[in-house]
Amino acid sequence: MKIRKETKIGIIAVIIIAFFVWGYNFLKGKNILSTNSIYYAIYDNIDGLEEANPVYLSGYKIGVVESIKLHNKFKDKLVVRFSVEEDISIPLKTEAIIYPATLIAGKAIKLNFTNSLKFYESGDTIIGILEKDMISSLSEELLPVKNKIETLVESMDSVLSIFDSKRRRGLKSSLDNINKVTEDLSEMLDADNSKLANILANVESISSNLKNNNEQITNILENFSNISDSLDQAKIKNTLLNANKTLAEFSEISAKINNGKGTIGMLINNDSLYLNLNNLAADLDSLVIDLNENPKRYVHFSLFGKKDKK
């Protein structure tokens, strides 16, 4: 049977088109002739994952990303369709993790298998997880630091804005004074000519003397303790109480004397006795003088028993 020329051209065109479609999908990582299993994973963010990116299991490529589409119900989520070799079964609760494969290859999906004895079937949706790359993690960690630095810079600008030229000169003078004080402290702490070193040396000498005379100091303290015990045994408290009582009685007697009570009080406070005694003394003095001048008036005697007549 003779094939017409138009039929031959049509068959060749179909083969070329089929080869072109297969080659195009092959370049995108799809093999339309294979019978791979299809799975889905839902992500909030795919972080640059693209169609034809590989799917790995323990570092070995077992599939490819077929397509990426928006979720029909939740527009903020993305549905990733990927194929896996048919002879590989995926356990339940397996995680499809998007991670940075290499800096050049970009993103890829790695499957984190579990120990489950049950498996997904082709067309099921498995758990999708986004693993942050180092740059993203570093950016998130540095973002708070960046915000704090910006706040600090703004605060410094606000602080520096309150300093006019006069205040700046005052601040400079204060810093110069602080620098001078620091130099003086450094000089004072210099081991060669330090007064502080001499003071510490003297303190060390005193401490050494105390240590060397520790036994004598102990004896002195013991003697003080013995004296204290002796004083306690001497009943100084009772003695002081008795002395206080005596002083109180003497004070009472003095008060009575001052008030003219009793013989001594009357003698001290009443001058009539003094005047009488003074008059008596004057009379006695006159009597003694008269007795010396005229003894015969007061003494009459005779050797012969005869009285003299005047």
Backbone as CSV, one residue per row, in Angstrom:
resi,resn,N_x,N_y,N_z,CA_x,CA_y,CA_z,C_x,C_y,C_z
1,MET,0.853,-1.194,0.000,0.000,0.000,0.000,0.882,1.234,0.000
2,LYS,0.627,2.079,-0.891,1.434,3.279,-1.055,0.882,4.403,-0.192
3,ILE,1.819,4.953,0.649,1.422,6.057,1.542,1.582,7.356,0.809
4,ARG,0.552,8.102,0.918,0.567,9.374,0.214,1.582,10.319,0.865
5,LYS,2.050,11.223,0.064,3.069,12.167,0.509,2.551,13.051,1.634
6,GLU,1.288,13.458,1.580,0.714,14.315,2.612,0.653,13.589,3.949
7,THR,0.388,12.286,3.887,0.326,11.500,5.129,1.695,11.418,5.788
8,LYS,2.697,11.197,4.934,4.071,11.142,5.469,4.449,12.469,6.148
9,ILE,4.085,13.554,5.476,4.415,14.877,6.049,3.680,15.065,7.367
10,GLY,2.419,14.632,7.445,1.651,14.764,8.680,2.229,13.941,9.809
11,ILE,2.639,12.679,9.484,3.223,11.822,10.534,4.516,12.430,11.064
12,ILE,5.333,12.911,10.120,6.607,13.533,10.540,6.349,14.776,11.401
13,ALA,5.340,15.568,11.035,5.019,16.774,11.821,4.566,16.408,13.224
14,VAL,3.729,15.335,13.328,3.270,14.895,14.655,4.438,14.428,15.499
15,ILE,5.339,13.673,14.880,6.522,13.189,15.626,7.376,14.360,16.100
16,ILE,7.563,15.348,15.201,8.371,16.512,15.572,7.721,17.290,16.726
17,ILE,6.381,17.453,16.609,5.672,18.185,17.672,5.750,17.427,19.004
18,ALA,5.561,16.111,18.944,5.630,15.296,20.156,7.032,15.336,20.753
19,PHE,8.027,15.260,19.866,9.399,15.340,20.346,9.683,16.714,20.965
20,PHE,9.124,17.734,20.342,9.314,19.099,20.851,8.663,19.240,22.237
21,VAL,7.418,18.707,22.368,6.730,18.786,23.665,7.483,18.005,24.716
22,TRP,7.926,16.806,24.330,8.674,15.987,25.301,9.978,16.669,25.689
23,GLY,10.692,17.218,24.680,11.952,17.905,24.975,11.750,19.130,25.849
24,TYR,10.655,19.868,25.579,10.384,21.061,26.370,10.119,20.679,27.824
25,ASN,9.284,19.661,28.030,9.003,19.221,29.403,10.230,18.580,30.050
26,PHE,11.036,17.902,29.225,12.254,17.294,29.767,13.217,18.369,30.265
27,LEU,13.305,19.460,29.484,14.162,20.564,29.919,13.634,21.205,31.197
28,LYS,12.315,21.155,31.398,11.729,21.691,32.624,11.785,20.679,33.765
29,GLY,12.337,19.488,33.509,12.446,18.470,34.542,11.307,17.491,34.546
30,LYS,10.398,17.578,33.586,9.261,16.683,33.526,9.517,15.613,32.496
31,ASN,9.083,14.424,32.827,9.172,13.327,31.872,7.759,12.808,31.650
32,ILE,7.153,13.226,30.526,5.750,12.885,30.258,5.572,11.413,29.932
33,LEU,6.664,10.725,29.686,6.572,9.312,29.353,6.631,8.421,30.586
34,SER,7.041,8.992,31.714,7.167,8.194,32.937,5.817,8.141,33.641
35,THR,5.692,7.176,34.559,4.455,7.002,35.339,4.762,7.259,36.818
36,ASN,5.241,8.458,37.124,5.569,8.811,38.515,4.302,9.069,39.321
37,SER,4.455,8.961,40.660,3.349,9.276,41.564,3.323,10.780,41.805
38,ILE,2.109,11.332,41.920,1.930,12.783,42.093,1.472,13.060,43.523
39,TYR,2.096,14.074,44.149,1.743,14.494,45.513,1.630,16.020,45.543
40,TYR,0.963,16.499,46.600,0.764,17.936,46.758,1.234,18.352,48.160
41,ALA,1.665,19.597,48.258,2.038,20.188,49.553,1.609,21.651,49.543
42,ILE,1.113,22.136,50.683,0.604,23.511,50.789,1.561,24.319,51.663
43,TYR,1.911,25.516,51.180,2.866,26.377,51.888,2.301,27.789,52.026
44,ASP,2.722,28.463,53.115,2.436,29.897,53.240,3.399,30.721,52.397
45,ASN,4.597,30.189,52.222,5.638,30.887,51.468,6.566,29.840,50.873
46,ILE,6.813,29.934,49.571,7.691,28.957,48.927,9.124,29.469,48.834
47,ASP,9.359,30.748,49.157,10.699,31.322,49.265,11.541,31.099,48.006
48,GLY,10.922,31.325,46.841,11.681,31.253,45.593,11.704,29.887,44.927
49,LEU,10.931,28.916,45.429,10.855,27.611,44.767,10.203,27.772,43.391
50,GLU,10.729,27.073,42.399,10.224,27.186,41.021,9.908,25.810,40.463
51,GLU,9.156,25.833,39.386,8.872,24.574,38.679,10.174,23.973,38.162
52,ALA,10.214,22.649,38.117,11.370,21.872,37.671,12.477,21.810,38.714
53,ASN,12.260,22.418,39.909,13.245,22.236,40.988,13.178,20.806,41.490
54,PRO,14.293,20.246,41.924,14.336,18.821,42.287,13.701,18.519,43.640
55,VAL,13.343,17.232,43.797,12.859,16.695,45.065,13.851,15.631,45.503
56,TYR,14.367,15.777,46.750,15.427,14.892,47.231,14.947,14.056,48.410
57,LEU,15.556,12.884,48.518,15.398,12.028,49.679,16.799,11.617,50.118
58,SER,17.209,12.107,51.284,18.550,11.837,51.817,19.627,12.238,50.815
59,GLY,19.389,13.373,50.112,20.370,13.869,49.162,20.296,13.251,47.784
60,TYR,19.386,12.299,47.576,19.249,11.640,46.278,17.980,12.154,45.606
61,LYS,18.102,12.530,44.314,16.973,13.069,43.589,15.986,11.968,43.234
62,ILE,14.718,12.134,43.689,13.701,11.121,43.418,12.507,11.716,42.688
63,GLY,12.510,13.032,42.456,11.368,13.626,41.785,11.660,15.048,41.382
64,VAL,10.571,15.736,40.955,10.709,17.089,40.447,9.413,17.850,40.737
65,VAL,9.521,19.175,40.876,8.356,20.021,41.081,7.640,20.175,39.746
66,GLU,6.374,19.795,39.702,5.595,19.851,38.472,4.983,21.239,38.253
67,SER,4.336,21.800,39.282,3.671,23.090,39.115,3.483,23.752,40.473
68,ILE,3.255,25.077,40.431,2.986,25.873,41.633,1.790,26.765,41.330
69,LYS,0.739,26.649,42.145,-0.476,27.424,41.921,-1.008,27.966,43.247
70,LEU,-1.849,29.011,43.131,-2.521,29.546,44.296,-3.613,28.587,44.752
71,HIS,-3.854,28.540,46.047,-4.894,27.693,46.599,-6.258,28.227,46.182
72,ASN,-7.201,27.324,45.904,-8.519,27.749,45.426,-9.312,28.499,46.498
73,LYS,-9.188,28.074,47.775,-9.965,28.696,48.843,-9.159,29.755,49.583
74,PHE,-7.918,29.441,49.860,-7.071,30.352,50.636,-6.037,30.987,49.701
75,LYS,-6.292,32.241,49.334,-5.452,32.900,48.339,-4.066,33.268,48.865
76,ASP,-3.881,33.189,50.202,-2.563,33.506,50.754,-1.694,32.267,50.884
77,LYS,-2.159,31.123,50.342,-1.390,29.884,50.394,-1.102,29.397,48.972
78,LEU,-0.042,28.623,48.859,0.411,28.107,47.561,0.407,26.586,47.583
79,VAL,-0.063,26.008,46.471,-0.110,24.551,46.323,0.999,24.131,45.369
80,VAL,1.891,23.267,45.856,3.005,22.777,45.043,2.702,21.333,44.659
81,ARG,2.738,21.076,43.355,2.522,19.712,42.827,3.868,19.160,42.404
82,PHE,4.218,18.004,42.949,5.509,17.402,42.582,5.330,15.903,42.364
83,SER,6.217,15.375,41.552,6.169,13.949,41.216,7.340,13.233,41.866
84,VAL,7.086,11.970,42.191,8.092,11.120,42.823,8.102,9.789,42.080
85,GLU,9.263,9.186,41.970,9.358,7.898,41.283,8.349,6.912,41.855
86,GLU,7.753,6.148,40.971,6.597,5.322,41.332,6.937,4.256,42.354
87,ASP,8.156,3.774,42.338,8.507,2.682,43.245,8.862,3.157,44.648
88,ILE,8.743,4.453,44.910,9.059,4.992,46.241,7.750,5.318,46.949
89,SER,7.541,4.702,48.104,6.342,4.943,48.907,6.678,5.960,50.007
90,ILE,5.759,6.896,50.211,5.986,7.967,51.188,5.163,7.669,52.433
91,PRO,5.795,7.472,53.623,5.059,7.172,54.857,4.187,8.358,55.284
92,LEU,3.154,8.044,56.069,2.298,9.089,56.596,3.100,10.021,57.515
93,LYS,2.652,11.295,57.562,3.273,12.353,58.358,4.661,12.740,57.871
94,THR,4.999,12.332,56.641,6.254,12.783,56.056,6.173,14.275,55.777
95,GLU,7.268,14.999,55.932,7.317,16.441,55.721,8.041,16.751,54.419
96,ALA,7.412,17.607,53.604,8.043,18.092,52.379,8.632,19.468,52.695
97,ILE,9.941,19.540,52.871,10.609,20.741,53.368,11.284,21.471,52.211
98,ILE,10.914,22.739,52.042,11.616,23.588,51.071,12.867,24.132,51.739
99,TYR,14.019,23.922,51.091,15.278,24.354,51.691,16.214,24.850,50.586
100,PRO,17.228,25.632,50.940,18.193,26.094,49.933,19.164,24.967,49.591
101,ALA,19.028,24.431,48.379,19.899,23.327,47.967,21.339,23.801,47.849
102,THR,21.582,24.776,46.967,22.883,25.419,46.822,22.632,26.873,46.460
103,LEU,23.691,27.688,46.517,23.549,29.092,46.157,23.221,29.246,44.677
104,ILE,23.671,28.294,43.857,23.443,28.393,42.405,22.127,27.737,42.025
105,ALA,21.868,26.511,42.538,20.672,25.761,42.150,19.403,26.336,42.756
106,GLY,19.513,27.140,43.780,18.326,27.732,44.396,17.654,26.773,45.350
107,LYS,16.314,26.785,45.348,15.539,26.002,46.296,15.259,24.601,45.775
108,ALA,14.972,23.712,46.733,14.584,22.345,46.399,13.693,21.841,47.526
109,ILE,13.109,20.647,47.292,12.270,20.009,48.310,12.974,18.746,48.777
110,LYS,13.054,18.589,50.089,13.579,17.331,50.637,12.481,16.684,51.462
111,LEU,12.363,15.376,51.329,11.342,14.623,52.043,11.937,14.055,53.321
112,ASN,11.271,14.349,54.423,11.713,13.857,55.736,10.781,12.724,56.144
113,PHE,11.206,11.479,55.841,10.373,10.313,56.087,10.216,10.045,57.589
114,THR,9.067,9.418,57.945,8.815,8.960,59.306,8.902,7.437,59.319
115,ASN,8.679,6.855,60.515,8.727,5.394,60.656,7.352,4.744,60.539
116,SER,6.390,5.516,60.049,5.040,4.978,59.934,5.006,3.823,58.936
117,LEU,4.148,2.841,59.247,3.990,1.682,58.358,2.849,1.889,57.368
118,LYS,2.198,3.070,57.462,1.161,3.417,56.505,1.704,4.456,55.552
119,PHE,1.200,4.489,54.315,1.794,5.317,53.280,0.731,6.160,52.585
120,TYR,1.203,7.303,52.033,0.333,8.127,51.209,0.109,7.441,49.871
121,GLU,-1.014,7.784,49.281,-1.289,7.330,47.918,-1.077,8.485,46.954
122,SER,-0.878,8.175,45.712,-0.664,9.199,44.691,-1.871,10.141,44.651
123,GLY,-1.603,11.437,44.684,-2.654,12.441,44.701,-2.940,13.001,46.080
124,ASP,-2.335,12.429,47.139,-2.557,12.925,48.498,-1.740,14.203,48.751
125,THR,-2.158,14.918,49.789,-1.454,16.145,50.198,-0.667,15.846,51.466
126,ILE,0.606,16.139,51.438,1.458,15.886,52.594,1.830,17.220,53.255
127,ILE,2.491,17.135,54.377,2.801,18.325,55.179,3.906,19.135,54.495
128,GLY,3.656,20.437,54.325,4.652,21.318,53.727,5.279,22.250,54.760
129,ILE,6.596,22.315,54.766,7.339,23.143,55.725,8.394,23.942,54.974
130,LEU,8.578,25.206,55.396,9.609,26.065,54.808,10.777,26.168,55.784
131,GLU,11.949,25.759,55.331,13.172,25.880,56.135,13.884,27.156,55.735
132,LYS,14.083,28.036,56.707,14.723,29.311,56.414,16.205,29.110,56.141
133,ASP,16.672,29.816,55.126,18.099,29.746,54.830,18.877,30.638,55.798
134,MET,20.193,30.559,55.710,21.057,31.280,56.635,20.868,32.782,56.497
135,ILE,20.711,33.247,55.244,20.590,34.695,55.027,19.285,35.208,55.618
136,SER,18.184,34.447,55.430,16.900,34.861,55.979,16.931,34.861,57.499
137,SER,17.529,33.803,58.092,17.621,33.742,59.557,18.470,34.871,60.083
138,LEU,19.592,35.117,59.390,20.471,36.189,59.832,19.777,37.540,59.717
139,SER,19.000,37.708,58.651,18.283,38.969,58.474,17.268,39.184,59.582
140,GLU,16.541,38.118,59.951,15.549,38.231,61.017,16.204,38.532,62.358
141,GLU,17.404,37.926,62.599,18.085,38.179,63.862,18.688,39.570,63.899
142,LEU,19.140,40.060,62.731,19.767,41.378,62.699,18.760,42.506,62.642
143,LEU,17.502,42.188,62.270,16.496,43.244,62.170,16.252,43.937,63.512
144,PRO,16.075,43.190,64.647,15.924,43.901,65.931,17.145,44.735,66.285
145,VAL,18.346,44.204,65.954,19.567,44.963,66.232,19.584,46.247,65.419
146,LYS,19.159,46.137,64.152,19.101,47.318,63.285,18.139,48.363,63.851
147,ASN,16.968,47.884,64.311,15.994,48.818,64.884,16.538,49.488,66.143
148,LYS,17.256,48.719,66.984,17.824,49.288,68.199,18.903,50.318,67.862
149,ILE,19.717,50.015,66.831,20.757,50.960,66.433,20.134,52.251,65.926
150,GLU,19.071,52.113,65.133,18.397,53.308,64.637,17.826,54.134,65.792
151,THR,17.218,53.442,66.769,16.682,54.150,67.940,17.799,54.831,68.722
152,LEU,18.946,54.119,68.854,20.077,54.695,69.575,20.607,55.928,68.861
153,VAL,20.708,55.847,67.531,21.197,56.995,66.755,20.254,58.183,66.912
154,GLU,18.933,57.896,66.858,17.960,58.976,67.042,18.082,59.595,68.436
155,SER,18.299,58.737,69.450,18.456,59.258,70.817,19.706,60.111,70.927
156,MET,20.797,59.649,70.304,22.040,60.419,70.344,21.869,61.754,69.636
157,ASP,21.148,61.732,68.520,20.883,63.004,67.819,20.092,63.950,68.709
158,SER,19.087,63.383,69.426,18.278,64.225,70.307,19.120,64.800,71.444
159,VAL,20.028,63.949,71.995,20.873,64.420,73.093,21.841,65.483,72.607
160,LEU,22.469,65.234,71.453,23.461,66.171,70.944,22.825,67.483,70.498
161,SER,21.526,67.435,70.150,20.874,68.656,69.678,20.698,69.670,70.800
162,ILE,20.722,69.231,72.075,20.521,70.159,73.180,21.816,70.864,73.566
163,PHE,22.937,70.442,72.976,24.219,71.041,73.301,24.513,72.159,72.313
164,ASP,24.507,73.379,72.822,24.966,74.482,71.990,26.477,74.599,72.157
165,SER,27.052,75.657,71.541,28.505,75.782,71.579,29.017,75.944,73.000
166,LYS,28.266,76.688,73.841,28.702,76.911,75.216,28.686,75.603,76.000
167,ARG,27.611,74.829,75.835,27.534,73.553,76.542,28.600,72.589,76.039
168,ARG,28.875,72.618,74.739,29.921,71.740,74.203,31.272,72.089,74.800
169,ARG,31.538,73.399,74.951,32.802,73.795,75.574,32.844,73.339,77.030
170,GLY,31.701,73.471,77.737,31.646,72.995,79.118,31.862,71.493,79.202
171,LEU,31.258,70.742,78.261,31.443,69.299,78.247,32.895,68.941,77.980
172,LYS,33.519,69.669,77.056,34.934,69.425,76.762,35.788,69.704,77.995
173,SER,35.475,70.796,78.712,36.217,71.122,79.930,36.042,70.035,80.977
174,SER,34.812,69.512,81.105,34.553,68.438,82.069,35.350,67.196,81.720
175,LEU,35.378,66.851,80.435,36.151,65.679,80.003,37.634,65.881,80.255
176,ASP,38.124,67.123,80.039,39.532,67.410,80.333,39.816,67.225,81.815
177,ASN,38.878,67.687,82.669,39.062,67.526,84.118,39.078,66.057,84.508
178,ILE,38.180,65.282,83.882,38.157,63.841,84.162,39.473,63.202,83.750
179,ASN,40.001,63.635,82.612,41.280,63.105,82.148,42.389,63.444,83.131
180,LYS,42.376,64.691,83.668,43.392,65.105,84.635,43.279,64.298,85.923
181,VAL,42.026,64.100,86.391,41.826,63.299,87.593,42.344,61.884,87.382
182,THR,42.111,61.339,86.192,42.599,59.993,85.891,44.116,59.952,85.927
183,GLU,44.760,60.980,85.371,46.221,61.031,85.407,46.728,61.141,86.840
184,ASP,46.049,61.979,87.664,46.458,62.104,89.068,46.323,60.777,89.804
185,LEU,45.226,60.058,89.535,45.046,58.745,90.163,46.130,57.782,89.724
186,SER,46.464,57.838,88.432,47.528,56.968,87.920,48.851,57.285,88.591
187,GLU,49.120,58.590,88.763,50.367,58.983,89.426,50.352,58.579,90.894
188,MET,49.189,58.724,91.547,49.089,58.367,92.956,49.290,56.867,93.164
189,LEU,48.826,56.078,92.187,48.932,54.623,92.296,50.255,54.095,91.783
190,ASP,51.138,54.990,91.341,52.449,54.582,90.859,53.208,53.927,91.999
191,ALA,53.760,52.762,91.785,54.415,51.998,92.846,55.691,52.663,93.334
192,ASP,56.329,53.498,92.494,57.616,54.093,92.869,57.444,55.220,93.872
193,ASN,56.451,56.102,93.680,56.295,57.256,94.561,54.868,57.370,95.074
194,SER,54.277,56.254,95.358,52.868,56.249,95.745,52.718,56.425,97.245
195,LYS,51.927,57.447,97.634,51.576,57.605,99.038,50.703,56.446,99.491
196,LEU,49.854,56.006,98.570,48.994,54.875,98.906,49.821,53.641,99.216
197,ALA,50.921,53.465,98.458,51.793,52.320,98.724,52.411,52.429,100.111
198,ASN,52.812,53.657,100.509,53.371,53.845,101.852,52.334,53.561,102.928
199,ILE,51.100,54.054,102.677,50.031,53.803,103.652,49.786,52.313,103.809
200,LEU,49.735,51.623,102.664,49.516,50.180,102.724,50.672,49.474,103.419
201,ALA,51.904,50.003,103.184,53.063,49.419,103.861,52.950,49.611,105.369
202,ASN,52.522,50.830,105.800,52.350,51.082,107.234,51.273,50.190,107.824
203,VAL,50.174,50.054,107.081,49.105,49.171,107.563,49.602,47.742,107.700
204,GLU,50.411,47.317,106.733,50.969,45.970,106.789,51.898,45.822,107.986
205,SER,52.691,46.909,108.278,53.587,46.869,109.434,52.794,46.770,110.725
206,ILE,51.710,47.585,110.830,50.867,47.531,112.026,50.251,46.148,112.190
207,SER,49.779,45.599,111.077,49.185,44.265,111.122,50.207,43.239,111.568
208,SER,51.463,43.389,111.081,52.524,42.458,111.469,52.825,42.581,112.952
209,ASN,52.869,43.840,113.475,53.125,44.029,114.903,52.012,43.419,115.745
210,LEU,50.782,43.632,115.317,49.664,43.031,116.047,49.769,41.514,116.062
211,LYS,50.191,40.970,114.917,50.328,39.521,114.837,51.439,39.028,115.753
212,ASN,52.576,39.781,115.780,53.711,39.377,116.613,53.387,39.506,118.104
213,ASN,52.544,40.487,118.470,52.210,40.720,119.873,50.836,40.154,120.219
214,ASN,50.439,39.185,119.474,49.114,38.611,119.686,48.985,38.003,121.075
215,GLU,50.070,37.344,121.523,50.027,36.693,122.837,49.900,37.720,123.949
216,GLN,50.664,38.842,123.854,50.588,39.885,124.872,49.189,40.532,124.885
217,ILE,48.650,40.793,123.688,47.314,41.378,123.621,46.293,40.450,124.253
218,THR,46.484,39.149,124.044,45.578,38.174,124.655,45.672,38.227,126.172
219,ASN,46.918,38.333,126.711,47.096,38.421,128.167,46.447,39.679,128.721
220,ILE,46.615,40.824,128.006,46.006,42.082,128.454,44.497,41.947,128.513
221,LEU,43.931,41.349,127.481,42.478,41.170,127.463,42.028,40.250,128.591
222,GLU,42.845,39.215,128.879,42.495,38.323,129.984,42.563,39.071,131.316
223,ASN,43.606,39.949,131.485,43.717,40.735,132.714,42.510,41.647,132.882
224,PHE,42.121,42.315,131.775,40.923,43.152,131.838,39.708,42.341,132.240
225,SER,39.644,41.112,131.704,38.519,40.250,132.050,38.533,39.903,133.531
226,ASN,39.768,39.625,134.075,39.885,39.311,135.506,39.499,40.510,136.359
227,ILE,39.977,41.723,135.927,39.627,42.943,136.673,38.111,43.142,136.675
228,SER,37.507,42.895,135.521,36.056,43.041,135.429,35.353,42.079,136.361
229,ASP,35.871,40.820,136.422,35.273,39.837,137.329,35.450,40.257,138.781
230,SER,36.647,40.804,139.096,36.906,41.229,140.474,35.985,42.371,140.868
231,LEU,35.849,43.321,139.944,34.952,44.438,140.228,33.524,43.963,140.421
232,ASP,33.158,42.959,139.634,31.811,42.428,139.771,31.625,41.750,141.124
233,GLN,32.696,41.022,141.574,32.623,40.337,142.855,32.665,41.319,144.020
234,ALA,33.272,42.505,143.822,33.404,43.477,144.903,32.080,44.176,145.204
235,LYS,31.077,43.873,144.499,29.740,44.435,144.738,29.765,45.956,144.707
236,ILE,30.408,46.504,143.645,30.488,47.959,143.486,29.103,48.566,143.374
237,LYS,28.204,47.799,142.832,26.849,48.320,142.676,26.218,48.652,144.019
238,ASN,26.373,47.725,145.007,25.812,47.966,146.337,26.496,49.147,147.009
239,THR,27.851,49.218,146.790,28.596,50.326,147.386,28.110,51.661,146.841
240,LEU,27.923,51.712,145.527,27.449,52.946,144.920,26.044,53.290,145.384
241,LEU,25.218,52.274,145.576,23.863,52.522,146.066,23.892,53.096,147.483
242,ASN,24.797,52.533,148.342,24.912,53.033,149.708,25.435,54.467,149.718
243,ALA,26.456,54.736,148.832,26.983,56.088,148.757,25.902,57.067,148.300
244,ASN,25.111,56.625,147.351,24.021,57.475,146.869,23.008,57.737,147.974
245,LYS,22.738,56.708,148.801,21.799,56.870,149.906,22.357,57.844,150.940
246,THR,23.681,57.714,151.234,24.321,58.614,152.207,24.280,60.052,151.728
247,LEU,24.582,60.262,150.426,24.538,61.610,149.870,23.132,62.193,149.945
248,ALA,22.164,61.356,149.750,20.781,61.829,149.836,20.443,62.264,151.261
249,GLU,20.884,61.467,152.257,20.624,61.831,153.647,21.353,63.114,154.028
250,PHE,22.629,63.230,153.535,23.386,64.451,153.822,22.713,65.668,153.187
251,SER,22.168,65.470,151.987,21.458,66.561,151.341,20.220,66.959,152.135
252,GLU,19.563,65.960,152.711,18.377,66.257,153.530,18.758,67.024,154.780
253,ILE,19.890,66.626,155.435,20.368,67.317,156.647,20.743,68.759,156.312
254,SER,21.432,68.928,155.148,21.812,70.286,154.737,20.580,71.140,154.518
255,ALA,19.545,70.550,153.966,18.314,71.303,153.741,17.692,71.728,155.066
256,LYS,17.716,70.856,156.053,17.159,71.192,157.367,17.970,72.299,158.030
257,ILE,19.315,72.198,157.878,20.170,73.233,158.474,19.874,74.574,157.835
258,ASN,19.750,74.560,156.471,19.445,75.817,155.779,18.087,76.380,156.185
259,ASN,17.173,75.505,156.532,15.840,75.965,156.938,15.778,76.336,158.418
260,GLY,16.890,76.209,159.132,16.938,76.592,160.550,16.396,75.564,161.490
261,LYS,16.298,74.332,161.045,15.787,73.275,161.888,16.937,72.642,162.656
262,GLY,16.645,72.232,163.911,17.661,71.590,164.727,18.607,72.608,165.350
263,THR,19.453,72.093,166.250,20.380,72.965,166.986,21.354,73.653,166.052
264,ILE,21.963,72.856,165.155,22.931,73.438,164.220,22.256,74.434,163.316
265,GLY,21.055,74.150,162.907,20.332,75.076,162.038,20.020,76.375,162.748
266,MET,19.591,76.279,163.979,19.305,77.493,164.730,20.575,78.269,165.008
267,LEU,21.688,77.545,165.279,22.956,78.214,165.542,23.442,78.981,164.334
268,ILE,23.228,78.359,163.138,23.722,78.993,161.912,22.802,80.113,161.466
269,ASN,21.504,79.883,161.556,20.554,80.835,160.997,20.117,81.930,161.989
270,ASN,20.271,81.733,163.338,19.839,82.717,164.346,21.074,83.425,164.899
271,ASP,21.214,84.757,164.750,22.413,85.494,165.181,22.336,85.945,166.633
272,SER,21.210,85.708,167.318,21.102,86.118,168.723,22.085,85.363,169.592
273,LEU,22.236,84.073,169.320,23.207,83.279,170.071,24.605,83.817,169.840
274,TYR,24.869,84.183,168.607,26.185,84.751,168.294,26.405,86.038,169.084
275,LEU,25.386,86.907,169.142,25.520,88.176,169.875,25.706,87.928,171.367
276,ASN,24.927,86.997,171.920,25.044,86.682,173.341,26.427,86.152,173.666
277,LEU,26.892,85.242,172.783,28.228,84.701,172.992,29.270,85.793,172.874
278,ASN,29.066,86.700,171.935,30.012,87.800,171.745,30.028,88.708,172.986
279,ASN,28.816,89.020,173.524,28.721,89.841,174.743,29.347,89.147,175.928
280,LEU,29.089,87.803,175.990,29.668,87.029,177.083,31.176,87.050,177.015
281,ALA,31.674,86.939,175.781,33.128,86.965,175.621,33.698,88.308,176.022
282,ALA,32.956,89.395,175.694,33.419,90.747,176.080,33.404,90.903,177.603
283,ASP,32.339,90.405,178.248,32.252,90.484,179.697,33.362,89.689,180.363
284,LEU,33.608,88.491,179.841,34.689,87.675,180.389,36.030,88.370,180.228
285,ASP,36.189,89.038,179.082,37.450,89.737,178.842,37.613,90.869,179.870
286,SER,36.516,91.625,180.125,36.566,92.719,181.129,36.840,92.170,182.514
287,LEU,36.188,90.998,182.807,36.394,90.379,184.115,37.834,89.948,184.285
288,VAL,38.409,89.384,183.286,39.795,88.933,183.394,40.725,90.107,183.573
289,ILE,40.437,91.216,182.841,41.293,92.401,182.974,41.177,92.967,184.406
290,ASP,39.962,93.053,184.938,39.762,93.579,186.290,40.366,92.658,187.327
291,LEU,40.284,91.340,187.047,40.866,90.374,187.980,42.377,90.545,188.031
292,ASN,42.953,90.827,186.904,44.401,91.009,186.880,44.803,92.306,187.583
293,GLU,43.963,93.327,187.444,44.308,94.614,188.030,43.948,94.660,189.516
294,ASN,42.858,94.049,189.910,42.409,94.116,191.300,42.122,92.706,191.805
295,PRO,43.122,91.945,192.045,42.889,90.592,192.491,42.317,90.513,193.901
296,LYS,42.569,91.550,194.743,42.114,91.492,196.120,40.616,91.592,196.234
297,ARG,40.036,92.122,195.192,38.579,92.200,195.230,37.942,90.818,195.184
298,TYR,38.639,89.928,194.646,38.025,88.624,194.406,38.643,87.544,195.276
299,VAL,39.864,87.781,195.801,40.510,86.759,196.637,40.823,87.378,197.994
300,HIS,40.327,86.876,199.137,40.535,87.367,200.506,41.117,86.235,201.337
301,PHE,42.344,86.339,201.740,42.916,85.338,202.634,43.995,86.015,203.467
302,SER,44.355,85.424,204.617,45.362,85.979,205.550,46.150,84.835,206.141
303,LEU,47.391,85.115,206.250,48.238,84.100,206.827,47.968,83.902,208.323
304,PHE,47.434,84.952,208.918,47.212,84.871,210.385,45.736,84.771,210.723
305,GLY,44.912,84.612,209.749,43.511,84.421,210.023,42.797,85.732,210.291
306,LYS,43.351,86.859,209.961,42.776,88.152,210.223,42.449,88.817,208.926
307,LYS,41.301,89.355,208.897,40.872,90.001,207.674,41.343,91.412,207.667
308,ASP,41.718,91.828,206.489,42.112,93.215,206.298,40.906,94.034,206.077
309,LYS,40.951,95.209,206.682,39.851,96.130,206.505,40.305,97.256,205.638
310,LYS,39.404,97.757,204.880,39.713,98.877,203.997,39.616,100.156,204.784
